[in-house]
Each structure stands twice: as structure tokens, then as C-alpha cells.
Amino acid sequence: MVDKLTVMIVAVVASVALMMLFATPIGQFVSARPTIKMLALSFLVVVGVVLIADGFGHHVPKGYIYFAMAFSVGVEMLNLRVRKRLATPEADKPETKTG
């Protein structure tokens, strides 16, 4: 993909640095939310199945995989938002004026 070895080395070092920087906050976020943990594990299973299928010569279009993952993340974000809203006590909610 890249003919310059220096560009590849810089890209790998930068990606490793970013992973190390964000590993703890992302790990805490996932550990605190069991549904996110299950979603992450299911993504790993999907990637594994696609790799095995590719190994047997059956090509799975990446667009299908990306769409399924994006849809799952979208639904889970909506679920987290609804759960957070339902967990908020009534006293903390802003009052709405009627009439």
C-alpha cells in the first residue's frame, strides 16, 4: 500500500500509541455496560466467522458486515440513551408548563 517504510513505521507507532492512550477509558466504559460488552464480543465472533469464510474461499462483502455493525451500535446507543433517561429521578427532570 505504501512504498515508504518510514510512513509505515510512523503509522504503526502512532496507532499503538493511540491504542495505549485510549485502552483504559474504553475498557472501563465497556466493563461498566454489560450490553456493550456483549456487542463487542459479538463483533469479534462476526469478524472470526468472516475470516473463516474467507479462508474457505467464500467472499462476504464488507459492506454487509459494516452495515450490520453500524446498525447494532446505533440501536445500542438508543438503548443506552433510553435507559439513562428512565434511570433519572423525577425530581431531576425539568418541569414543563402546560396550558
ABEGO torsion letter per residue (X at the ends): XBABAAAAAAAAAAAAAAAAAAAAAAAAAAAABAAAAAAAAAAAAAAAAAAAAAAAGBBBBAAAAAAAAAAAAAAAAAAAAAAAAAABBAAABBBBBBX
